[in-house]
């Protein structure tokens, strides 16, 4: 019986130790802050043209939305933003997806009628995952907002309420 008690105590200590390691890893993951510059993306847009940060207009704020065309949260975000689309007219919106065929991005672009908004660009980074790795994205949608000089303003790891996003954009 004393040997069993010793084994149980040892197991409890090991379990506690591993729990601390896991918890510290989770805390570190949640405190990541991206570099203070726009991700070095290269996307193939729905028009089959490559775009990089060099193509962005100078002196204009930027919002990068990392998404997946078949992500229900991403689609829900777009449905919620629909009534507020005019609020985004003074900002460049770059929607980046990953490893999806270009066709999926084109369907998303069409379904949400983004052609009506020339400041919205949708494209895929393919299998490079540069944007995903740059921001340490674990879930979609992920939103990064930059002011007119390219300084980071806000990062959203979960979809914000449309009113919150519009309020953030109006500050720019």
Steps between C-alpha positions, in 0.01 A plus 500: 500500500781754578650435156165574335472828694851596391415425137180707521687794650763477228231484230325805648826696501572404140148591392529837675840562339375421148190715557725795583700446183185486286350805670816705451503405132140612459566829674800567275296422187230749600741785562663495156522845343578519128782709365409867449469474122253361249557133425722439197220342299489390139151402396341391177188716476162399361606681179799259471749779573767483769490766770754590771524781758679704230165521319327667794411866467717729707338711774201266525409276792503123448294218645620145440244225552638147503211267419387179342220511240325202659542620862158560655642771733654680201174485307307618805739794537440599138121479541525721808725752321270527197292793638822684596694464174494874427679559831806325356529714185809688627699192593669234288362160592715202406339161555757219497424131498731199498550192285154538353458473127457843344148396400391493868617861545324603182173345616533672839571833324195452277263376772571797726484744205843645580537622142279793608779609735824569309695545825439132588750249360469125545775251426685189604854467630496138386724264693752760619314571827709817538213709634378220727846454648570874524195557722507154666140446388328203660138570400316698236398768453799698624508877450796738510446875463771750410481880486596721204872474575493122542505500881298218661181616667318183602511123459186288532549129561123450518236671289402836648151644493454706181439814705831451681687456172333807347585706809865392470506592132347844564791585733746467212 
